[in-house]
Amino acid sequence: MKESKLAERLKKLRQDKGLSQVQLAVELDMGAGFIANIELGTKSVSIKKLMEIADYFVVTPNYLLGYDEE
């Protein structure tokens, strides 16, 4: 399965911050399995969750989804 932009960008942002999936899940008050499934591209994300992730990393939802490059 081809990795989605969201999966790719979330993984990179998480790794750039030096966080494990579990650490990120704790920071965002989400399940570690949820983060893992997003990164695998097997889980869709609600707009609310997408906004929470974008806010945490100080990026736009459009960046996470691959519509913006910055």
CHARMM-style PDB file with segment names, atoms N, HN, CA, C and O in Angstrom:
ATOM      1  N   MET     1       0.845  -1.183   0.000  1.00  0.00      PROA
ATOM      2  CA  MET     1       0.000   0.000   0.000  1.00  0.00      PROA
ATOM      3  C   MET     1       0.891   1.247   0.000  1.00  0.00      PROA
ATOM      4  O   MET     1       1.834   1.343   0.785  1.00  0.00      PROA
ATOM      5  N   LYS     2       0.585   2.189  -0.879  1.00  0.00      PROA
ATOM      6  HN  LYS     2      -0.182   2.110  -1.516  1.00  0.00      PROA
ATOM      7  CA  LYS     2       1.340   3.432  -0.955  1.00  0.00      PROA
ATOM      8  C   LYS     2       1.021   4.293   0.266  1.00  0.00      PROA
ATOM      9  O   LYS     2      -0.139   4.456   0.645  1.00  0.00      PROA
ATOM     10  N   GLU     3       2.063   4.834   0.867  1.00  0.00      PROA
ATOM     11  HN  GLU     3       3.005   4.703   0.559  1.00  0.00      PROA
ATOM     12  CA  GLU     3       1.890   5.657   2.050  1.00  0.00      PROA
ATOM     13  C   GLU     3       1.192   6.966   1.679  1.00  0.00      PROA
ATOM     14  O   GLU     3       1.571   7.620   0.707  1.00  0.00      PROA
ATOM     15  N   SER     4       0.194   7.340   2.434  1.00  0.00      PROA
ATOM     16  HN  SER     4      -0.114   6.809   3.223  1.00  0.00      PROA
ATOM     17  CA  SER     4      -0.512   8.599   2.180  1.00  0.00      PROA
ATOM     18  C   SER     4       0.354   9.769   2.629  1.00  0.00      PROA
ATOM     19  O   SER     4       1.285   9.601   3.417  1.00  0.00      PROA
ATOM     20  N   LYS     5       0.039  10.949   2.119  1.00  0.00      PROA
ATOM     21  HN  LYS     5      -0.717  11.085   1.479  1.00  0.00      PROA
ATOM     22  CA  LYS     5       0.767  12.152   2.543  1.00  0.00      PROA
ATOM     23  C   LYS     5       0.628  12.351   4.050  1.00  0.00      PROA
ATOM     24  O   LYS     5       1.599  12.696   4.724  1.00  0.00      PROA
ATOM     25  N   LEU     6      -0.570  12.135   4.575  1.00  0.00      PROA
ATOM     26  HN  LEU     6      -1.358  11.854   4.028  1.00  0.00      PROA
ATOM     27  CA  LEU     6      -0.769  12.281   6.014  1.00  0.00      PROA
ATOM     28  C   LEU     6       0.139  11.322   6.772  1.00  0.00      PROA
ATOM     29  O   LEU     6       0.807  11.722   7.726  1.00  0.00      PROA
ATOM     30  N   ALA     7       0.168  10.077   6.360  1.00  0.00      PROA
ATOM     31  HN  ALA     7      -0.375   9.752   5.585  1.00  0.00      PROA
ATOM     32  CA  ALA     7       1.014   9.074   7.017  1.00  0.00      PROA
ATOM     33  C   ALA     7       2.481   9.493   6.961  1.00  0.00      PROA
ATOM     34  O   ALA     7       3.189   9.462   7.967  1.00  0.00      PROA
ATOM     35  N   GLU     8       2.911   9.878   5.791  1.00  0.00      PROA
ATOM     36  HN  GLU     8       2.335   9.904   4.974  1.00  0.00      PROA
ATOM     37  CA  GLU     8       4.309  10.271   5.567  1.00  0.00      PROA
ATOM     38  C   GLU     8       4.682  11.505   6.402  1.00  0.00      PROA
ATOM     39  O   GLU     8       5.718  11.525   7.066  1.00  0.00      PROA
ATOM     40  N   ARG     9       3.840  12.509   6.358  1.00  0.00      PROA
ATOM     41  HN  ARG     9       2.999  12.493   5.819  1.00  0.00      PROA
ATOM     42  CA  ARG     9       4.159  13.761   7.051  1.00  0.00      PROA
ATOM     43  C   ARG     9       4.046  13.639   8.563  1.00  0.00      PROA
ATOM     44  O   ARG     9       4.858  14.214   9.288  1.00  0.00      PROA
ATOM     45  N   LEU    10       3.057  12.904   9.050  1.00  0.00      PROA
ATOM     46  HN  LEU    10       2.397  12.438   8.461  1.00  0.00      PROA
ATOM     47  CA  LEU    10       2.946  12.701  10.494  1.00  0.00      PROA
ATOM     48  C   LEU    10       4.175  11.968  11.021  1.00  0.00      PROA
ATOM     49  O   LEU    10       4.740  12.350  12.046  1.00  0.00      PROA
ATOM     50  N   LYS    11       4.579  10.935  10.330  1.00  0.00      PROA
ATOM     51  HN  LYS    11       4.120  10.625   9.498  1.00  0.00      PROA
ATOM     52  CA  LYS    11       5.756  10.166  10.754  1.00  0.00      PROA
ATOM     53  C   LYS    11       7.000  11.047  10.790  1.00  0.00      PROA
ATOM     54  O   LYS    11       7.776  10.992  11.743  1.00  0.00      PROA
ATOM     55  N   LYS    12       7.188  11.861   9.748  1.00  0.00      PROA
ATOM     56  HN  LYS    12       6.557  11.905   8.973  1.00  0.00      PROA
ATOM     57  CA  LYS    12       8.366  12.727   9.692  1.00  0.00      PROA
ATOM     58  C   LYS    12       8.332  13.767  10.806  1.00  0.00      PROA
ATOM     59  O   LYS    12       9.339  13.975  11.483  1.00  0.00      PROA
ATOM     60  N   LEU    13       7.196  14.419  11.007  1.00  0.00      PROA
ATOM     61  HN  LEU    13       6.378  14.250  10.457  1.00  0.00      PROA
ATOM     62  CA  LEU    13       7.082  15.410  12.077  1.00  0.00      PROA
ATOM     63  C   LEU    13       7.347  14.780  13.438  1.00  0.00      PROA
ATOM     64  O   LEU    13       8.045  15.355  14.274  1.00  0.00      PROA
ATOM     65  N   ARG    14       6.792  13.610  13.650  1.00  0.00      PROA
ATOM     66  HN  ARG    14       6.226  13.143  12.971  1.00  0.00      PROA
ATOM     67  CA  ARG    14       6.981  12.908  14.932  1.00  0.00      PROA
ATOM     68  C   ARG    14       8.458  12.564  15.141  1.00  0.00      PROA
ATOM     69  O   ARG    14       9.006  12.787  16.220  1.00  0.00      PROA
ATOM     70  N   GLN    15       9.088  12.026  14.112  1.00  0.00      PROA
ATOM     71  HN  GLN    15       8.642  11.845  13.235  1.00  0.00      PROA
ATOM     72  CA  GLN    15      10.495  11.650  14.220  1.00  0.00      PROA
ATOM     73  C   GLN    15      11.394  12.876  14.382  1.00  0.00      PROA
ATOM     74  O   GLN    15      12.370  12.838  15.131  1.00  0.00      PROA
ATOM     75  N   ASP    16      11.067  13.956  13.685  1.00  0.00      PROA
ATOM     76  HN  ASP    16      10.274  13.987  13.077  1.00  0.00      PROA
ATOM     77  CA  ASP    16      11.855  15.194  13.809  1.00  0.00      PROA
ATOM     78  C   ASP    16      11.816  15.740  15.228  1.00  0.00      PROA
ATOM     79  O   ASP    16      12.765  16.384  15.675  1.00  0.00      PROA
ATOM     80  N   LYS    17      10.723  15.486  15.937  1.00  0.00      PROA
ATOM     81  HN  LYS    17       9.951  14.963  15.574  1.00  0.00      PROA
ATOM     82  CA  LYS    17      10.605  15.914  17.340  1.00  0.00      PROA
ATOM     83  C   LYS    17      11.214  14.889  18.299  1.00  0.00      PROA
ATOM     84  O   LYS    17      11.274  15.118  19.507  1.00  0.00      PROA
ATOM     85  N   GLY    18      11.661  13.769  17.755  1.00  0.00      PROA
ATOM     86  HN  GLY    18      11.612  13.583  16.774  1.00  0.00      PROA
ATOM     87  CA  GLY    18      12.275  12.737  18.582  1.00  0.00      PROA
ATOM     88  C   GLY    18      11.283  11.975  19.440  1.00  0.00      PROA
ATOM     89  O   GLY    18      11.627  11.498  20.521  1.00  0.00      PROA
ATOM     90  N   LEU    19      10.049  11.860  18.960  1.00  0.00      PROA
ATOM     91  HN  LEU    19       9.770  12.247  18.082  1.00  0.00      PROA
ATOM     92  CA  LEU    19       9.002  11.184  19.727  1.00  0.00      PROA
ATOM     93  C   LEU    19       8.704   9.801  19.164  1.00  0.00      PROA
ATOM     94  O   LEU    19       8.737   9.586  17.952  1.00  0.00      PROA
ATOM     95  N   SER    20       8.416   8.879  20.053  1.00  0.00      PROA
ATOM     96  HN  SER    20       8.389   9.053  21.037  1.00  0.00      PROA
ATOM     97  CA  SER    20       7.895   7.582  19.629  1.00  0.00      PROA
ATOM     98  C   SER    20       6.400   7.740  19.378  1.00  0.00      PROA
ATOM     99  O   SER    20       5.807   8.763  19.722  1.00  0.00      PROA
ATOM    100  N   GLN    21       5.806   6.731  18.783  1.00  0.00      PROA
ATOM    101  HN  GLN    21       6.287   5.901  18.503  1.00  0.00      PROA
ATOM    102  CA  GLN    21       4.354   6.777  18.577  1.00  0.00      PROA
ATOM    103  C   GLN    21       3.628   6.846  19.915  1.00  0.00      PROA
ATOM    104  O   GLN    21       2.622   7.543  20.043  1.00  0.00      PROA
ATOM    105  N   VAL    22       4.128   6.138  20.894  1.00  0.00      PROA
ATOM    106  HN  VAL    22       4.946   5.572  20.790  1.00  0.00      PROA
ATOM    107  CA  VAL    22       3.509   6.133  22.224  1.00  0.00      PROA
ATOM    108  C   VAL    22       3.615   7.516  22.862  1.00  0.00      PROA
ATOM    109  O   VAL    22       2.646   8.018  23.431  1.00  0.00      PROA
ATOM    110  N   GLN    23       4.797   8.131  22.765  1.00  0.00      PROA
ATOM    111  HN  GLN    23       5.584   7.723  22.302  1.00  0.00      PROA
ATOM    112  CA  GLN    23       4.975   9.467  23.343  1.00  0.00      PROA
ATOM    113  C   GLN    23       4.044  10.478  22.684  1.00  0.00      PROA
ATOM    114  O   GLN    23       3.438  11.304  23.367  1.00  0.00      PROA
ATOM    115  N   LEU    24       3.930  10.415  21.356  1.00  0.00      PROA
ATOM    116  HN  LEU    24       4.422   9.744  20.802  1.00  0.00      PROA
ATOM    117  CA  LEU    24       3.035  11.325  20.657  1.00  0.00      PROA
ATOM    118  C   LEU    24       1.593  11.083  21.067  1.00  0.00      PROA
ATOM    119  O   LEU    24       0.835  12.031  21.274  1.00  0.00      PROA
ATOM    120  N   ALA    25       1.217   9.832  21.184  1.00  0.00      PROA
ATOM    121  HN  ALA    25       1.833   9.062  21.016  1.00  0.00      PROA
ATOM    122  CA  ALA    25      -0.146   9.493  21.597  1.00  0.00      PROA
ATOM    123  C   ALA    25      -0.462  10.088  22.966  1.00  0.00      PROA
ATOM    124  O   ALA    25      -1.562  10.598  23.179  1.00  0.00      PROA
ATOM    125  N   VAL    26       0.488  10.029  23.890  1.00  0.00      PROA
ATOM    126  HN  VAL    26       1.381   9.614  23.717  1.00  0.00      PROA
ATOM    127  CA  VAL    26       0.299  10.608  25.220  1.00  0.00      PROA
ATOM    128  C   VAL    26       0.148  12.132  25.107  1.00  0.00      PROA
ATOM    129  O   VAL    26      -0.739  12.721  25.725  1.00  0.00      PROA
ATOM    130  N   GLU    27       1.011  12.753  24.323  1.00  0.00      PROA
ATOM    131  HN  GLU    27       1.732  12.275  23.821  1.00  0.00      PROA
ATOM    132  CA  GLU    27       0.962  14.213  24.137  1.00  0.00      PROA
ATOM    133  C   GLU    27      -0.392  14.670  23.581  1.00  0.00      PROA
ATOM    134  O   GLU    27      -0.927  15.701  23.988  1.00  0.00      PROA
ATOM    135  N   LEU    28      -0.935  13.886  22.647  1.00  0.00      PROA
ATOM    136  HN  LEU    28      -0.500  13.048  22.316  1.00  0.00      PROA
ATOM    137  CA  LEU    28      -2.180  14.255  21.979  1.00  0.00      PROA
ATOM    138  C   LEU    28      -3.425  13.659  22.641  1.00  0.00      PROA
ATOM    139  O   LEU    28      -4.546  13.921  22.205  1.00  0.00      PROA
ATOM    140  N   ASP    29      -3.227  12.860  23.693  1.00  0.00      PROA
ATOM    141  HN  ASP    29      -2.316  12.648  24.047  1.00  0.00      PROA
ATOM    142  CA  ASP    29      -4.320  12.170  24.367  1.00  0.00      PROA
ATOM    143  C   ASP    29      -5.100  11.306  23.372  1.00  0.00      PROA
ATOM    144  O   ASP    29      -6.330  11.331  23.316  1.00  0.00      PROA
ATOM    145  N   MET    30      -4.335  10.546  22.595  1.00  0.00      PROA
ATOM    146  HN  MET    30      -3.337  10.525  22.641  1.00  0.00      PROA
ATOM    147  CA  MET    30      -4.889   9.605  21.624  1.00  0.00      PROA
ATOM    148  C   MET    30      -4.238   8.254  21.877  1.00  0.00      PROA
ATOM    149  O   MET    30      -3.217   8.176  22.560  1.00  0.00      PROA
ATOM    150  N   GLY    31      -4.806   7.209  21.344  1.00  0.00      PROA
ATOM    151  HN  GLY    31      -5.635   7.272  20.788  1.00  0.00      PROA
ATOM    152  CA  GLY    31      -4.227   5.887  21.517  1.00  0.00      PROA
ATOM    153  C   GLY    31      -2.993   5.691  20.642  1.00  0.00      PROA
ATOM    154  O   GLY    31      -2.923   6.212  19.529  1.00  0.00      PROA
ATOM    155  N   ALA    32      -2.026   4.941  21.149  1.00  0.00      PROA
ATOM    156  HN  ALA    32      -2.083   4.517  22.054  1.00  0.00      PROA
ATOM    157  CA  ALA    32      -0.814   4.660  20.373  1.00  0.00      PROA
ATOM    158  C   ALA    32      -1.153   3.877  19.108  1.00  0.00      PROA
ATOM    159  O   ALA    32      -0.534   4.081  18.064  1.00  0.00      PROA
ATOM    160  N   GLY    33      -2.126   2.992  19.200  1.00  0.00      PROA
ATOM    161  HN  GLY    33      -2.629   2.826  20.048  1.00  0.00      PROA
ATOM    162  CA  GLY    33      -2.552   2.234  18.026  1.00  0.00      PROA
ATOM    163  C   GLY    33      -3.153   3.142  16.966  1.00  0.00      PROA
ATOM    164  O   GLY    33      -3.004   2.893  15.770  1.00  0.00      PROA
ATOM    165  N   PHE    34      -3.827   4.185  17.401  1.00  0.00      PROA
ATOM    166  HN  PHE    34      -3.948   4.387  18.373  1.00  0.00      PROA
ATOM    167  CA  PHE    34      -4.419   5.160  16.480  1.00  0.00      PROA
ATOM    168  C   PHE    34      -3.308   5.865  15.695  1.00  0.00      PROA
ATOM    169  O   PHE    34      -3.400   6.001  14.475  1.00  0.00      PROA
ATOM    170  N   ILE    35      -2.269   6.310  16.389  1.00  0.00      PROA
ATOM    171  HN  ILE    35      -2.195   6.200  17.380  1.00  0.00      PROA
ATOM    172  CA  ILE    35      -1.132   6.974  15.734  1.00  0.00      PROA
ATOM    173  C   ILE    35      -0.455   6.008  14.772  1.00  0.00      PROA
ATOM    174  O   ILE    35      -0.137   6.377  13.642  1.00  0.00      PROA
ATOM    175  N   ALA    36      -0.233   4.775  15.214  1.00  0.00      PROA
ATOM    176  HN  ALA    36      -0.491   4.476  16.132  1.00  0.00      PROA
ATOM    177  CA  ALA    36       0.411   3.770  14.361  1.00  0.00      PROA
ATOM    178  C   ALA    36      -0.409   3.528  13.103  1.00  0.00      PROA
ATOM    179  O   ALA    36       0.147   3.435  12.009  1.00  0.00      PROA
ATOM    180  N   ASN    37      -1.716   3.427  13.248  1.00  0.00      PROA
ATOM    181  HN  ASN    37      -2.167   3.503  14.137  1.00  0.00      PROA
ATOM    182  CA  ASN    37      -2.576   3.174  12.090  1.00  0.00      PROA
ATOM    183  C   ASN    37      -2.614   4.356  11.129  1.00  0.00      PROA
ATOM    184  O   ASN    37      -2.717   4.158   9.919  1.00  0.00      PROA
ATOM    185  N   ILE    38      -2.532   5.578  11.642  1.00  0.00      PROA
ATOM    186  HN  ILE    38      -2.448   5.739  12.626  1.00  0.00      PROA
ATOM    187  CA  ILE    38      -2.457   6.746  10.755  1.00  0.00      PROA
ATOM    188  C   ILE    38      -1.163   6.651   9.937  1.00  0.00      PROA
ATOM    189  O   ILE    38      -1.167   6.844   8.722  1.00  0.00      PROA
ATOM    190  N   GLU    39      -0.068   6.352  10.623  1.00  0.00      PROA
ATOM    191  HN  GLU    39      -0.065   6.195  11.610  1.00  0.00      PROA
ATOM    192  CA  GLU    39       1.225   6.273   9.942  1.00  0.00      PROA
ATOM    193  C   GLU    39       1.284   5.113   8.951  1.00  0.00      PROA
ATOM    194  O   GLU    39       2.036   5.170   7.977  1.00  0.00      PROA
ATOM    195  N   LEU    40       0.516   4.086   9.184  1.00  0.00      PROA
ATOM    196  HN  LEU    40      -0.095   4.040   9.974  1.00  0.00      PROA
ATOM    197  CA  LEU    40       0.443   2.966   8.236  1.00  0.00      PROA
ATOM    198  C   LEU    40      -0.523   3.256   7.095  1.00  0.00      PROA
ATOM    199  O   LEU    40      -0.546   2.542   6.093  1.00  0.00      PROA
ATOM    200  N   GLY    41      -1.311   4.297   7.253  1.00  0.00      PROA
ATOM    201  HN  GLY    41      -1.292   4.877   8.068  1.00  0.00      PROA
ATOM    202  CA  GLY    41      -2.284   4.646   6.226  1.00  0.00      PROA
ATOM    203  C   GLY    41      -3.525   3.784   6.258  1.00  0.00      PROA
ATOM    204  O   GLY    41      -4.256   3.709   5.270  1.00  0.00      PROA
ATOM    205  N   THR    42      -3.774   3.126   7.389  1.00  0.00      PROA
ATOM    206  HN  THR    42      -3.180   3.187   8.192  1.00  0.00      PROA
ATOM    207  CA  THR    42      -4.928   2.239   7.498  1.00  0.00      PROA
ATOM    208  C   THR    42      -6.075   2.841   8.298  1.00  0.00      PROA
ATOM    209  O   THR    42      -7.116   2.208   8.476  1.00  0.00      PROA
ATOM    210  N   LYS    43      -5.880   4.069   8.781  1.00  0.00      PROA
ATOM    211  HN  LYS    43      -5.035   4.583   8.637  1.00  0.00      PROA
ATOM    212  CA  LYS    43      -6.894   4.715   9.615  1.00  0.00      PROA
ATOM    213  C   LYS    43      -7.194   6.099   9.070  1.00  0.00      PROA
ATOM    214  O   LYS    43      -6.280   6.883   8.812  1.00  0.00      PROA
ATOM    215  N   SER    44      -8.465   6.398   8.895  1.00  0.00      PROA
ATOM    216  HN  SER    44      -9.207   5.762   9.105  1.00  0.00      PROA
ATOM    217  CA  SER    44      -8.844   7.754   8.498  1.00  0.00      PROA
ATOM    218  C   SER    44      -8.919   8.610   9.760  1.00  0.00      PROA
ATOM    219  O   SER    44      -9.037   8.092  10.871  1.00  0.00      PROA
ATOM    220  N   VAL    45      -8.850   9.908   9.574  1.00  0.00      PROA
ATOM    221  HN  VAL    45      -8.755  10.329   8.671  1.00  0.00      PROA
ATOM    222  CA  VAL    45      -8.791  10.828  10.700  1.00  0.00      PROA
ATOM    223  C   VAL    45      -9.932  11.839  10.580  1.00  0.00      PROA
ATOM    224  O   VAL    45     -10.179  12.390   9.507  1.00  0.00      PROA
ATOM    225  N   SER    46     -10.611  12.070  11.683  1.00  0.00      PROA
ATOM    226  HN  SER    46     -10.411  11.623  12.554  1.00  0.00      PROA
ATOM    227  CA  SER    46     -11.671  13.084  11.684  1.00  0.00      PROA
ATOM    228  C   SER    46     -11.035  14.466  11.557  1.00  0.00      PROA
ATOM    229  O   SER    46      -9.842  14.639  11.808  1.00  0.00      PROA
ATOM    230  N   ILE    47     -11.836  15.431  11.170  1.00  0.00      PROA
ATOM    231  HN  ILE    47     -12.805  15.290  10.967  1.00  0.00      PROA
ATOM    232  CA  ILE    47     -11.341  16.806  11.061  1.00  0.00      PROA
ATOM    233  C   ILE    47     -10.858  17.291  12.429  1.00  0.00      PROA
ATOM    234  O   ILE    47      -9.842  17.980  12.526  1.00  0.00      PROA
ATOM    235  N   LYS    48     -11.577  16.935  13.462  1.00  0.00      PROA
ATOM    236  HN  LYS    48     -12.402  16.376  13.384  1.00  0.00      PROA
ATOM    237  CA  LYS    48     -11.181  17.346  14.821  1.00  0.00      PROA
ATOM    238  C   LYS    48      -9.794  16.819  15.172  1.00  0.00      PROA
ATOM    239  O   LYS    48      -8.953  17.569  15.668  1.00  0.00      PROA
ATOM    240  N   LYS    49      -9.552  15.539  14.918  1.00  0.00      PROA
ATOM    241  HN  LYS    49     -10.235  14.930  14.515  1.00  0.00      PROA
ATOM    242  CA  LYS    49      -8.245  14.942  15.216  1.00  0.00      PROA
ATOM    243  C   LYS    49      -7.157  15.546  14.327  1.00  0.00      PROA
ATOM    244  O   LYS    49      -6.040  15.791  14.782  1.00  0.00      PROA
ATOM    245  N   LEU    50      -7.492  15.781  13.067  1.00  0.00      PROA
ATOM    246  HN  LEU    50      -8.399  15.582  12.698  1.00  0.00      PROA
ATOM    247  CA  LEU    50      -6.538  16.393  12.143  1.00  0.00      PROA
ATOM    248  C   LEU    50      -6.120  17.774  12.649  1.00  0.00      PROA
ATOM    249  O   LEU    50      -4.942  18.127  12.604  1.00  0.00      PROA
ATOM    250  N   MET    51      -7.081  18.543  13.127  1.00  0.00      PROA
ATOM    251  HN  MET    51      -8.039  18.257  13.164  1.00  0.00      PROA
ATOM    252  CA  MET    51      -6.793  19.873  13.668  1.00  0.00      PROA
ATOM    253  C   MET    51      -5.917  19.780  14.921  1.00  0.00      PROA
ATOM    254  O   MET    51      -5.006  20.589  15.098  1.00  0.00      PROA
ATOM    255  N   GLU    52      -6.181  18.816  15.779  1.00  0.00      PROA
ATOM    256  HN  GLU    52      -6.921  18.158  15.635  1.00  0.00      PROA
ATOM    257  CA  GLU    52      -5.383  18.638  16.994  1.00  0.00      PROA
ATOM    258  C   GLU    52      -3.936  18.310  16.647  1.00  0.00      PROA
ATOM    259  O   GLU    52      -3.008  18.842  17.255  1.00  0.00      PROA
ATOM    260  N   ILE    53      -3.751  17.435  15.670  1.00  0.00      PROA
ATOM    261  HN  ILE    53      -4.505  17.003  15.176  1.00  0.00      PROA
ATOM    262  CA  ILE    53      -2.396  17.062  15.240  1.00  0.00      PROA
ATOM    263  C   ILE    53      -1.698  18.273  14.617  1.00  0.00      PROA
ATOM    264  O   ILE    53      -0.539  18.548  14.925  1.00  0.00      PROA
ATOM    265  N   ALA    54      -2.396  18.988  13.750  1.00  0.00      PROA
ATOM    266  HN  ALA    54      -3.338  18.765  13.500  1.00  0.00      PROA
ATOM    267  CA  ALA    54      -1.816  20.172  13.100  1.00  0.00      PROA
ATOM    268  C   ALA    54      -1.428  21.218  14.143  1.00  0.00      PROA
ATOM    269  O   ALA    54      -0.340  21.790  14.072  1.00  0.00      PROA
ATOM    270  N   ASP    55      -2.301  21.469  15.101  1.00  0.00      PROA
ATOM    271  HN  ASP    55      -3.185  21.005  15.159  1.00  0.00      PROA
ATOM    272  CA  ASP    55      -2.009  22.444  16.155  1.00  0.00      PROA
ATOM    273  C   ASP    55      -0.781  22.036  16.957  1.00  0.00      PROA
ATOM    274  O   ASP    55       0.061  22.876  17.276  1.00  0.00      PROA
ATOM    275  N   TYR    56      -0.675  20.765  17.282  1.00  0.00      PROA
ATOM    276  HN  TYR    56      -1.359  20.083  17.023  1.00  0.00      PROA
ATOM    277  CA  TYR    56       0.454  20.279  18.071  1.00  0.00      PROA
ATOM    278  C   TYR    56       1.778  20.536  17.348  1.00  0.00      PROA
ATOM    279  O   TYR    56       2.754  20.966  17.963  1.00  0.00      PROA
ATOM    280  N   PHE    57       1.804  20.272  16.049  1.00  0.00      PROA
ATOM    281  HN  PHE    57       1.011  19.922  15.549  1.00  0.00      PROA
ATOM    282  CA  PHE    57       3.043  20.427  15.278  1.00  0.00      PROA
ATOM    283  C   PHE    57       3.184  21.827  14.665  1.00  0.00      PROA
ATOM    284  O   PHE    57       4.169  22.105  13.980  1.00  0.00      PROA
ATOM    285  N   VAL    58       2.216  22.696  14.905  1.00  0.00      PROA
ATOM    286  HN  VAL    58       1.417  22.471  15.462  1.00  0.00      PROA
ATOM    287  CA  VAL    58       2.212  24.065  14.380  1.00  0.00      PROA
ATOM    288  C   VAL    58       2.365  24.054  12.848  1.00  0.00      PROA
ATOM    289  O   VAL    58       3.216  24.733  12.274  1.00  0.00      PROA
ATOM    290  N   VAL    59       1.508  23.260  12.229  1.00  0.00      PROA
ATOM    291  HN  VAL    59       0.817  22.708  12.696  1.00  0.00      PROA
ATOM    292  CA  VAL    59       1.406  23.201  10.768  1.00  0.00      PROA
ATOM    293  C   VAL    59      -0.079  23.305  10.413  1.00  0.00      PROA
ATOM    294  O   VAL    59      -0.940  23.247  11.291  1.00  0.00      PROA
ATOM    295  N   THR    60      -0.361  23.454   9.152  1.00  0.00      PROA
ATOM    296  HN  THR    60       0.338  23.500   8.439  1.00  0.00      PROA
ATOM    297  CA  THR    60      -1.760  23.517   8.731  1.00  0.00      PROA
ATOM    298  C   THR    60      -2.281  22.113   8.429  1.00  0.00      PROA
ATOM    299  O   THR    60      -1.504  21.218   8.093  1.00  0.00      PROA
ATOM    300  N   PRO    61      -3.588  21.921   8.547  1.00  0.00      PROA
ATOM    301  CA  PRO    61      -4.161  20.649   8.126  1.00  0.00      PROA
ATOM    302  C   PRO    61      -3.859  20.367   6.649  1.00  0.00      PROA
ATOM    303  O   PRO    61      -3.629  19.220   6.264  1.00  0.00      PROA
ATOM    304  N   ASN    62      -3.860  21.420   5.828  1.00  0.00      PROA
ATOM    305  HN  ASN    62      -4.047  22.352   6.141  1.00  0.00      PROA
ATOM    306  CA  ASN    62      -3.542  21.240   4.408  1.00  0.00      PROA
ATOM    307  C   ASN    62      -2.136  20.699   4.206  1.00  0.00      PROA
ATOM    308  O   ASN    62      -1.903  19.904   3.295  1.00  0.00      PROA
ATOM    309  N   TYR    63      -1.196  21.119   5.044  1.00  0.00      PROA
ATOM    310  HN  TYR    63      -1.385  21.764   5.784  1.00  0.00      PROA
ATOM    311  CA  TYR    63       0.160  20.577   4.954  1.00  0.00      PROA
ATOM    312  C   TYR    63       0.125  19.086   5.278  1.00  0.00      PROA
ATOM    313  O   TYR    63       0.699  18.280   4.545  1.00  0.00      PROA
ATOM    314  N   LEU    64      -0.533  18.717   6.356  1.00  0.00      PROA
ATOM    315  HN  LEU    64      -0.999  19.371   6.952  1.00  0.00      PROA
ATOM    316  CA  LEU    64      -0.607  17.303   6.737  1.00  0.00      PROA
ATOM    317  C   LEU    64      -1.226  16.444   5.633  1.00  0.00      PROA
ATOM    318  O   LEU    64      -0.820  15.300   5.429  1.00  0.00      PROA
ATOM    319  N   LEU    65      -2.196  16.994   4.932  1.00  0.00      PROA
ATOM    320  HN  LEU    65      -2.526  17.923   5.098  1.00  0.00      PROA
ATOM    321  CA  LEU    65      -2.883  16.240   3.888  1.00  0.00      PROA
ATOM    322  C   LEU    65      -2.162  16.277   2.539  1.00  0.00      PROA
ATOM    323  O   LEU    65      -2.570  15.600   1.596  1.00  0.00      PROA
ATOM    324  N   GLY    66      -1.088  17.071   2.450  1.00  0.00      PROA
ATOM    325  HN  GLY    66      -0.757  17.621   3.216  1.00  0.00      PROA
ATOM    326  CA  GLY    66      -0.301  17.109   1.232  1.00  0.00      PROA
ATOM    327  C   GLY    66      -0.699  18.169   0.243  1.00  0.00      PROA
ATOM    328  O   GLY    66      -0.228  18.158  -0.894  1.00  0.00      PROA
ATOM    329  N   TYR    67      -1.567  19.100   0.650  1.00  0.00      PROA
ATOM    330  HN  TYR    67      -1.950  19.109   1.574  1.00  0.00      PROA
ATOM    331  CA  TYR    67      -1.991  20.160  -0.261  1.00  0.00      PROA
ATOM    332  C   TYR    67      -1.028  21.346  -0.264  1.00  0.00      PROA
ATOM    333  O   TYR    67      -0.932  22.066  -1.258  1.00  0.00      PROA
ATOM    334  N   ASP    68      -0.325  21.549   0.832  1.00  0.00      PROA
ATOM    335  HN  ASP    68      -0.404  20.964   1.639  1.00  0.00      PROA
ATOM    336  CA  ASP    68       0.666  22.621   0.953  1.00  0.00      PROA
ATOM    337  C   ASP    68       2.031  21.991   1.189  1.00  0.00      PROA
ATOM    338  O   ASP    68       2.138  20.911   1.770  1.00  0.00      PROA
ATOM    339  N   GLU    69       3.065  22.672   0.734  1.00  0.00      PROA
ATOM    340  HN  GLU    69       2.978  23.549   0.262  1.00  0.00      PROA
ATOM    341  CA  GLU    69       4.416  22.172   0.948  1.00  0.00      PROA
ATOM    342  C   GLU    69       5.053  22.702   2.219  1.00  0.00      PROA
ATOM    343  O   GLU    69       6.046  22.143   2.686  1.00  0.00      PROA
ATOM    344  N   GLU    70       4.505  23.771   2.792  1.00  0.00      PROA
ATOM    345  HN  GLU    70       3.699  24.225   2.413  1.00  0.00      PROA
ATOM    346  CA  GLU    70       5.068  24.328   4.029  1.00  0.00      PROA
ATOM    347  C   GLU    70       3.990  24.537   5.050  1.00  0.00      PROA
ATOM    348  OT1 GLU    70       4.269  24.999   6.156  1.00  0.00      PROA
TER     349      GLU     70
END
